Amino acid sequence: MLATILERSTDARVRLLVRPDHVDSASRHLDDAGVDRDRVMLLSGDVVSVDLGLSGTEYLDLIAHTTDVFHIASIWYLGVNRKQTRAVNVLGARNVLDAASEMKNLRRLNHFSTAFVAGDRTGVIMEEELDEGQRLRNAYEETKHEAERLMRRAMSSLPISVYRPSIIVGDSATGEIDKLAGPYYLMSAIVMMPPNIPMVLPGRGDKPLNMVPIDYVTEAMWRIGERDDTAGRTFHLCDPNPLSARKVFELVAERVGKRAPISGTPMRLARLLMRIPYVEKLTRSPRQFLDDFNQLSIYNSMHTLDAIGDELHCPPFPSYVDQLIDYIRASDSNLDVDMPSAEEMLG
């Protein structure tokens, strides 16, 4: 998102709120990426703290000069305890709202939510819908849902846009991703499996597997946030034409010359198979992803498609699957394929 902001707005100056224990690594990352440090100020703070953990002078400077806020900090990993998840995802959102309410020059607060606030809902899900009697299946869905409710209540007094991406994968041009998560567990398993051992897919795999590349997500957020008529609205950042889960992984297997995955396996049996030591090592037991694997949820993106216009389209999965595979192969020795720690996933 930072790269998109700096590229699209050549005169933008960005204050980047970073947790104190990550300031040094953030600084190194910016230098390695060749970011103009005159345009980016690192602020040591935390969304869970009063005044975002900033000193009085820093906070006053922040609220005096900020025009656009991109609130992305959240915990998504299910291994973090519920209290920590709630602190970052809900209290963090409330603290950002408190700060935004004091920003006299605020033009837009962009809130990064998730399509999975829909929980176990099936069928067509509209962008303006939130509370529809759905069951929220884990702490991540619960807290992101609650945070979005906070944002909606504040829309009457603040210019807020809410974005709901589906499953985010790597850059459509380079395949780059920082951690393997969600569908990457199975894609990596297919790439790494011996040729004579097929991957086992739970269920029939005939439901849509909605994935979006990160470059589309950030570009869409930027374009929507720049429009004056998009405040007070919610946007699904999803693939309008997703493949079925089975088609996705059959395509991956085809591109790497492996046997097509076996579908139709009962969920319970698939979980047992994934506990086999070698298979478990490859799949990393993606429980949340398996829960979503056979759910018929269709995310209507009417508002998004209207706001981004004809110049931007979500790339279809077949157009960038080779880039994802190449990046998995090239990064096999140093890419973090283990579950992230709680510390890494804190906002």
Residue pairs with C-beta under 8 A, 6 or more apart in sequence:
1 70
1 72
1 218
1 221
1 222
2 14
2 16
2 35
2 40
3 33
3 218
4 215
4 218
4 219
4 221
4 222
5 12
5 14
5 70
5 222
6 12
6 14
6 35
6 36
6 39
6 40
8 222
12 39
13 39
13 40
13 41
14 39
14 40
14 41
15 41
15 43
15 62
15 66
16 26
16 40
16 41
16 42
16 43
17 43
17 45
17 46
17 47
17 52
17 73
18 26
18 42
18 43
18 44
18 45
19 44
19 45
19 46
19 346
19 347
20 44
20 45
20 46
20 53
21 343
23 42
23 44
26 42
27 42
30 37
30 40
30 42
31 37
43 52
43 54
43 58
43 62
44 53
44 54
45 52
45 53
45 54
45 58
46 52
46 53
46 347
47 53
47 71
47 73
47 88
47 91
47 92
47 93
47 95
47 96
47 347
48 87
48 88
48 91
48 92
48 95
48 347
49 95
50 95
51 59
51 99
52 59
52 62
52 95
52 96
52 99
54 62
59 99
62 99
62 103
63 99
63 102
63 103
63 104
64 103
64 104
64 105
65 105
66 103
66 105
66 106
67 103
67 105
67 106
67 107
67 108
68 106
68 107
68 108
68 109
68 110
68 225
69 96
69 99
69 100
69 103
69 106
69 108
69 109
69 110
70 110
70 112
70 221
70 225
71 92
71 93
71 96
71 109
71 110
71 111
71 112
72 112
73 88
73 92
73 347
74 88
74 89
74 92
74 112
74 144
74 147
74 347
75 84
75 85
75 88
75 89
75 140
75 143
75 345
75 346
75 347
76 114
76 140
76 345
77 140
77 339
77 340
77 342
77 345
78 138
78 139
78 140
78 287
78 288
79 339
79 342
80 139
80 342
80 345
80 346
81 342
82 139
84 342
84 346
85 139
85 140
85 143
86 139
86 143
86 146
88 346
88 347
89 140
89 143
89 144
89 146
89 147
89 347
90 143
90 146
90 147
90 150
92 147
92 347
93 111
93 147
93 150
93 151
94 150
96 109
97 109
97 150
97 151
97 154
97 158
100 106
100 109
100 154
100 158
101 154
101 157
101 158
106 158
106 159
107 159
108 159
108 160
108 161
108 225
108 231
109 151
109 158
109 159
109 160
109 161
110 160
110 161
110 163
110 221
110 225
111 147
111 148
111 151
111 160
111 161
111 162
111 163
112 163
112 165
112 221
113 144
113 147
113 148
113 151
113 162
113 163
113 164
113 234
114 140
114 141
114 144
114 164
114 165
115 125
115 164
115 165
115 166
115 210
115 236
115 237
115 238
115 297
115 299
116 140
116 141
116 144
116 292
117 130
117 136
117 141
117 144
117 145
117 148
117 164
118 125
118 129
118 132
118 134
118 297
118 299
119 134
119 135
119 136
119 137
119 141
119 145
120 134
120 135
120 136
120 137
120 295
121 132
121 134
121 297
122 295
122 296
122 297
123 296
123 297
123 298
124 298
124 300
125 236
125 297
125 298
125 299
125 300
126 300
126 302
127 164
127 233
127 234
127 235
127 236
127 300
127 301
127 302
127 303
127 304
128 233
128 234
128 303
130 145
130 148
130 149
130 152
130 234
131 149
136 142
136 145
137 291
138 288
140 288
148 162
148 234
151 160
151 162
152 162
152 234
154 160
155 231
155 232
159 231
159 232
160 231
160 232
161 224
161 225
161 230
161 231
161 232
161 233
161 234
161 235
162 233
162 234
162 235
163 217
163 220
163 221
163 224
163 234
163 235
163 237
164 234
164 235
164 236
164 237
164 238
164 299
165 212
165 217
165 237
165 238
166 210
166 211
166 212
166 236
166 237
166 238
166 239
166 242
166 299
167 182
167 183
167 209
167 210
167 211
167 212
168 211
168 212
168 213
168 214
168 217
169 177
169 182
169 183
169 184
169 211
169 212
169 213
169 214
169 324
170 176
170 177
170 213
170 214
170 323
170 324
170 327
171 177
171 213
171 214
171 215
171 323
172 213
172 215
172 216
172 315
172 319
172 320
172 323
173 215
173 320
173 323
174 323
174 327
175 320
175 323
175 324
175 325
175 326
175 327
175 328
176 327
177 184
177 214
177 324
177 327
177 335
178 336
179 335
179 336
179 337
179 340
180 188
180 284
180 328
180 335
180 336
180 337
181 286
181 289
182 286
182 288
182 289
183 209
183 211
183 248
183 289
184 328
184 337
185 282
185 283
185 284
185 286
185 289
186 199
186 201
186 249
186 261
186 283
186 286
186 289
187 249
187 252
187 324
187 325
187 328
188 282
188 328
188 337
189 199
189 279
189 282
189 283
190 199
190 249
190 252
190 253
190 256
190 258
190 261
191 252
191 256
191 258
191 325
191 328
191 329
192 282
192 332
193 199
193 258
193 282
195 257
195 258
195 259
196 259
197 259
198 253
198 258
198 259
198 260
198 261
198 262
199 249
199 253
199 258
199 261
199 262
200 261
200 262
200 265
200 270
200 273
200 274
201 245
201 246
201 249
201 261
201 262
201 263
201 264
201 265
201 270
201 293
202 265
202 266
202 267
202 270
202 271
202 290
202 293
202 294
203 263
203 264
203 265
203 266
203 267
203 270
203 293
203 294
204 246
204 263
204 264
204 294
205 244
205 245
205 246
205 249
205 261
205 263
205 293
205 294
206 244
206 245
206 246
206 294
207 244
207 245
207 293
207 294
207 295
207 296
207 297
208 242
208 243
208 244
208 245
208 296
208 297
208 298
209 242
209 243
209 244
209 245
209 248
209 293
210 238
210 239
210 242
210 297
210 299
211 239
211 242
211 248
211 317
212 237
212 238
212 239
212 314
213 314
213 315
213 320
216 237
216 312
216 314
216 315
217 237
219 312
220 235
220 237
220 304
220 308
220 312
221 237
223 307
223 308
223 309
223 312
224 230
224 235
224 304
224 307
224 308
227 307
230 307
233 303
234 303
235 301
235 303
235 304
235 307
236 299
236 300
236 301
236 303
236 304
237 301
237 304
238 299
238 301
238 304
238 314
239 314
239 316
239 317
240 301
240 305
240 314
241 316
242 317
243 251
243 317
243 318
245 293
245 294
246 261
246 263
248 317
249 261
250 260
250 261
251 317
251 318
251 321
252 321
252 325
253 259
253 260
253 261
254 260
255 321
255 322
255 325
256 325
265 273
267 290
267 294
270 290
271 290
273 279
274 280
274 283
274 285
275 285
284 337
284 338
284 339
328 335
